[in-house]
């Protein structure tokens, strides 16, 4: 669905990407992880044509995103971490914006708002930050674009809102759609994602499915001692420790994104060798 090829991009004197490549397939929920300053938000803006690369290309279904063709833009929607909504009624906002998205569903929007306990006749200028995020995400999901990108979507949401967010994402997935979620709130997306992308210092440290990860790695949490000769990575936790081992006996375990992320940063060569 998206092909990032030999991308070069910098802000004035800060080089963010150099000869950077990445592939995003249809039919998956991606979790995009990285430290602050790794370029996650920049990458999302490049994918949607909001930023233009100095060299290289981002293509969506074979079309150059930088051209910002209407045929491409109608198929993608981005929810940035920070945004402003106009001080108009939601009805006015719909009149202005829904026509840009041919698959937009007012029924979906109403259902999404109901989940968040919001009325369709609200005025956007009277909403709190958390309410604005709920309305904007409700619109984004109702647009039914093949590509949906969200940057820190759970920031500002209360606990019930985060729970509804998970239900939304799970209910909206199809084989033709891709959702990319960039977040530091790893626990909010751990059960949602199908594919993990970890980037650091202009490199893709990991781009693998959760299934492949749990086939090759075994995640454990517990107390007691750890054999340093066997463990791939370990860190202290409230329960005692979180650890990753090679899954040599095909054991089943749930992925621990925080531990996987830290392992990828601290043992990048080992992780890359396992999944390349």
C-alpha positions as CSV (number, residue, x, y, z in Angstrom):
1,X,0.0,0.0,0.0
2,X,2.8,2.4,0.9
3,X,6.3,2.3,-0.3
4,X,9.0,4.5,1.1
5,X,12.1,4.5,-1.1
6,X,15.5,5.9,-0.3
7,X,14.0,8.8,1.5
8,X,16.0,11.9,2.5
9,X,14.5,14.6,4.7
10,X,15.9,17.3,7.0
11,X,14.7,20.3,9.0
12,X,17.2,23.1,8.3
13,X,20.3,21.6,9.8
14,X,18.8,18.5,11.4
15,X,18.9,15.4,9.2
16,X,15.9,13.1,10.0
17,X,16.0,10.5,7.3
18,X,18.8,9.5,4.9
19,X,18.3,6.7,2.3
20,X,15.4,5.4,4.4
21,X,13.1,2.7,3.1
22,X,10.0,1.0,4.4
23,X,7.0,-1.0,3.1
24,X,3.5,-0.9,4.5
25,X,1.0,-3.6,3.4
26,X,-2.8,-3.6,3.3
27,X,-4.9,-5.4,5.8
28,X,-2.8,-4.7,8.9
29,X,-2.8,-2.5,12.0
30,X,0.7,-1.2,12.4
31,X,2.3,0.0,15.6
32,X,5.0,2.6,14.9
33,X,7.4,2.9,17.8
34,X,10.5,5.0,18.5
35,X,12.1,7.4,21.0
36,X,11.3,11.1,21.0
37,X,13.0,12.6,18.0
38,X,13.3,9.4,16.0
39,X,11.1,10.9,13.2
40,X,7.8,9.1,13.7
41,X,5.6,12.1,13.2
42,X,7.7,13.3,10.3
43,X,7.4,9.9,8.7
44,X,3.6,10.0,9.0
45,X,3.5,13.5,7.4
46,X,5.7,12.4,4.6
47,X,3.4,9.4,4.0
48,X,0.4,11.7,3.6
49,X,2.1,14.4,1.6
50,X,2.0,17.0,4.3
51,X,5.8,17.1,4.1
52,X,7.9,16.7,0.9
53,X,11.2,14.8,0.9
54,X,14.3,16.4,-0.5
55,X,15.2,13.1,-2.2
56,X,13.5,9.7,-2.6
57,X,9.8,9.0,-2.9
58,X,6.8,7.9,-0.9
59,X,4.2,6.1,-3.1
60,X,0.6,5.1,-2.3
61,X,-0.6,2.2,-4.5
62,X,2.1,3.3,-7.0
63,X,1.2,7.0,-7.0
64,X,3.7,9.6,-5.8
65,X,2.2,11.1,-2.6
66,X,4.1,14.4,-3.1
67,X,1.9,15.2,-6.0
68,X,-1.1,15.3,-3.7
69,X,-3.5,14.0,-6.3
70,X,-7.2,14.1,-5.2
71,X,-7.5,10.4,-6.2
72,X,-4.8,9.6,-3.5
73,X,-5.8,12.1,-0.8
74,X,-9.4,10.8,-0.7
75,X,-8.1,7.4,0.3
76,X,-6.0,8.6,3.3
77,X,-6.8,10.3,6.6
78,X,-4.4,11.4,9.3
79,X,-5.2,12.3,12.9
80,X,-2.2,14.3,14.1
81,X,-1.2,14.5,17.8
82,X,-2.1,18.1,17.9
83,X,-4.9,19.7,15.8
84,X,-7.4,22.5,15.9
85,X,-11.0,22.2,15.0
86,X,-13.0,25.3,13.7
87,X,-15.4,26.9,16.0
88,X,-18.5,25.7,14.1
89,X,-21.2,23.2,14.7
90,X,-20.5,19.6,13.8
91,X,-23.2,19.8,11.2
92,X,-21.4,22.7,9.5
93,X,-18.1,20.8,9.8
94,X,-19.6,17.8,8.0
95,X,-21.1,20.0,5.2
96,X,-17.6,21.3,4.5
97,X,-15.5,18.1,4.8
98,X,-17.4,14.9,4.2
99,X,-17.5,15.3,0.4
100,X,-13.8,14.8,0.3
101,X,-14.2,11.2,1.4
102,X,-16.5,9.2,-1.0
103,X,-16.9,6.3,1.5
104,X,-17.9,8.6,4.4
105,X,-20.8,7.2,6.4
106,X,-23.1,9.4,8.5
107,X,-24.4,6.2,10.2
108,X,-20.9,5.3,11.2
109,X,-20.3,8.7,12.6
110,X,-23.5,8.6,14.6
111,X,-22.5,5.2,16.0
112,X,-19.0,6.4,16.8
113,X,-20.4,9.5,18.6
114,X,-22.8,7.3,20.5
115,X,-19.9,5.1,21.8
116,X,-18.2,8.3,23.1
117,X,-21.5,9.5,24.6
118,X,-21.5,12.6,22.3
119,X,-24.5,14.2,20.6
120,X,-24.5,14.9,16.8
121,X,-25.7,18.5,17.4
122,X,-22.6,19.6,19.3
123,X,-20.6,22.8,18.7
124,X,-16.9,22.1,18.2
125,X,-15.9,25.4,19.8
126,X,-17.5,24.3,23.1
127,X,-15.6,21.0,23.5
128,X,-12.8,20.1,25.8
129,X,-9.5,18.7,24.4
130,X,-10.6,15.1,25.1
131,X,-14.0,15.7,23.5
132,X,-12.4,17.2,20.4
133,X,-10.2,14.2,20.0
134,X,-13.2,11.9,20.3
135,X,-15.1,13.9,17.6
136,X,-12.2,14.0,15.3
137,X,-11.5,10.3,15.6
138,X,-15.2,9.6,15.1
139,X,-15.0,11.5,11.9
140,X,-11.8,9.9,10.8
141,X,-13.2,6.4,11.3
142,X,-16.5,7.3,9.5
143,X,-14.5,8.5,6.5
144,X,-13.7,4.8,5.8
145,X,-10.5,5.6,4.0
146,X,-8.2,2.6,3.0
147,X,-5.4,4.3,4.9
148,X,-5.9,5.7,8.4
149,X,-2.9,7.2,10.3
150,X,-3.1,8.2,13.9
151,X,-0.3,10.0,15.9
152,X,-0.7,9.5,19.6
153,X,-4.5,8.9,19.3
154,X,-5.1,8.0,23.0
155,X,-3.5,11.1,24.4
156,X,-6.2,13.1,26.1
157,X,-8.7,10.3,26.3
158,X,-10.1,9.0,29.5
159,X,-10.2,5.3,30.4
160,X,-13.6,4.7,28.9
161,X,-12.5,6.6,25.8
162,X,-9.4,4.4,25.4
163,X,-11.6,1.3,25.7
164,X,-13.9,2.6,23.0
165,X,-10.9,3.5,20.8
166,X,-9.7,-0.1,20.9
167,X,-13.2,-1.3,19.9
168,X,-13.3,1.1,17.0
169,X,-10.1,0.0,15.5
170,X,-10.9,-3.7,15.9
171,X,-14.3,-3.2,14.2
172,X,-13.0,-1.1,11.3
173,X,-10.3,-3.4,10.0
174,X,-10.7,-5.1,6.6
175,X,-8.3,-6.8,4.2
176,X,-8.1,-3.7,2.1
177,X,-7.4,-1.3,4.9
178,X,-4.3,-0.3,6.8
179,X,-4.1,1.6,10.1
180,X,-0.8,3.0,11.3
181,X,-0.7,4.1,15.0
182,X,2.3,5.9,16.3
183,X,2.3,6.1,20.1
184,X,4.3,6.1,23.3
185,X,1.2,4.7,25.2
186,X,2.2,1.1,24.3
187,X,-0.3,-0.5,26.6
188,X,-3.2,1.1,24.7
189,X,-2.4,-0.6,21.4
190,X,-0.6,-3.8,22.5
191,X,-3.7,-6.0,21.8
192,X,-4.6,-4.2,18.6
193,X,-1.6,-4.3,16.3
194,X,-0.7,-6.9,13.8
195,X,2.7,-5.5,12.8
196,X,5.4,-3.8,14.7
197,X,7.7,-1.1,13.2
198,X,10.5,0.2,15.4
199,X,12.7,3.0,14.1
200,X,15.8,4.6,15.6
201,X,18.5,6.9,14.2
202,X,17.4,6.7,10.6
203,X,17.1,2.9,10.7
204,X,14.3,0.4,10.8
205,X,15.2,-1.8,13.7
206,X,12.2,-4.1,13.3
207,X,9.4,-4.5,10.8
208,X,7.7,-7.8,11.7
209,X,4.3,-9.3,12.4
210,X,3.2,-10.1,16.0
211,X,2.8,-13.7,14.9
212,X,6.4,-13.8,13.5
213,X,7.8,-12.1,16.7
214,X,6.0,-14.5,19.1
215,X,7.1,-17.5,16.9
216,X,10.8,-16.5,17.3
217,X,10.7,-14.9,20.7
218,X,9.3,-16.0,24.1
219,X,8.3,-13.2,26.5
220,X,8.2,-13.9,30.2
221,X,7.5,-12.0,33.4
222,X,8.3,-13.3,36.9
223,X,10.5,-13.4,39.9
224,X,13.8,-15.2,40.6
225,X,17.1,-15.3,38.8
226,X,17.7,-15.2,35.1
227,X,20.4,-17.2,33.2
228,X,22.4,-14.5,31.3
229,X,23.6,-17.2,28.9
230,X,20.0,-17.9,27.8
231,X,18.2,-14.6,28.0
232,X,18.2,-12.3,25.0
233,X,17.1,-9.3,27.0
234,X,15.8,-8.7,30.6
235,X,14.7,-5.6,32.6
236,X,13.4,-5.2,36.1
237,X,9.7,-4.8,36.7
238,X,7.1,-4.7,39.5
239,X,6.7,-8.5,39.1
240,X,10.4,-9.0,39.3
241,X,11.6,-9.0,35.7
242,X,10.5,-8.9,32.1
243,X,12.6,-11.1,29.8
244,X,12.9,-12.2,26.2
245,X,14.3,-15.6,25.1
246,X,14.6,-17.3,21.8
247,X,11.5,-19.4,21.4
248,X,13.3,-22.7,20.7
249,X,10.4,-24.9,21.8
250,X,7.5,-23.2,20.0
251,X,6.1,-22.0,23.3
252,X,3.1,-19.6,23.3
253,X,3.5,-16.2,24.9
254,X,1.9,-12.8,24.6
255,X,4.0,-10.0,23.1
256,X,5.3,-7.4,25.5
257,X,5.8,-4.3,23.4
258,X,7.7,-2.3,26.0
259,X,10.2,-5.1,26.5
260,X,10.5,-5.7,22.8
261,X,11.1,-2.0,22.2
262,X,13.9,-1.8,24.8
263,X,15.4,-5.0,23.5
264,X,15.5,-3.6,20.0
265,X,17.3,-0.4,21.2
266,X,19.8,-2.3,23.4
267,X,20.4,-5.3,21.2
268,X,19.6,-4.0,17.8
269,X,22.1,-6.3,15.9
270,X,20.6,-9.4,17.5
271,X,17.0,-8.3,16.8
272,X,17.8,-7.3,13.2
273,X,19.6,-10.6,12.5
274,X,16.5,-12.6,13.7
275,X,14.0,-10.8,11.5
276,X,15.9,-9.8,8.4
